[in-house]
Structures are given as structure tokens and as C-alpha cells.
Amino acid sequence: MTITTSAIKFAYWVPNVSGGLVVSNIEQRTDC
């Protein structure tokens, strides 16, 4: 459970620094 939460938070703060590229990829992946 901790790993999942960490992965989600990691994927959330990473895009914040990158510019939101990861978030777009995750959102698209979830939509698929």
C-alpha cells in the first residue's frame, strides 16, 4: 500500500517539476 501511494505521489510531484508531462501521460493511460 505504501509503495502504491509513493508511486502516485512521485508521479504527481514529478510532472510538477517537469511541467505536467507525466500527469498528461498518466491521465491518458487511465482513460485508455
C-alpha positions as CSV (number, residue, x, y, z in Angstrom):
1,M,0.0,0.0,0.0
2,T,2.9,2.3,0.8
3,I,4.5,1.6,-2.5
4,T,1.4,2.5,-4.4
5,T,0.9,5.7,-2.5
6,S,4.5,6.6,-3.0
7,A,4.3,5.9,-6.7
8,I,1.2,8.1,-7.1
9,K,2.8,10.9,-5.1
10,F,6.0,10.5,-7.1
11,A,4.2,10.6,-10.4
12,Y,2.3,13.7,-9.1
13,W,5.3,15.8,-8.0
14,V,7.5,14.7,-10.9
15,P,5.2,16.3,-13.5
16,N,5.0,19.4,-11.3
17,V,8.8,19.8,-11.9
18,S,8.8,18.6,-15.4
19,G,5.8,20.7,-16.4
20,G,2.9,18.3,-16.3
21,L,4.1,15.8,-18.9
22,V,3.8,12.8,-16.6
23,V,0.4,13.8,-15.5
24,S,-0.8,14.0,-19.1
25,N,0.6,10.6,-19.7
26,I,-1.0,9.1,-16.6
27,E,-4.4,10.7,-17.3
28,Q,-4.3,9.4,-20.9
29,R,-3.3,5.9,-19.7
30,T,-6.1,5.9,-17.2
31,D,-8.5,6.9,-19.9
32,C,-7.3,4.1,-22.1
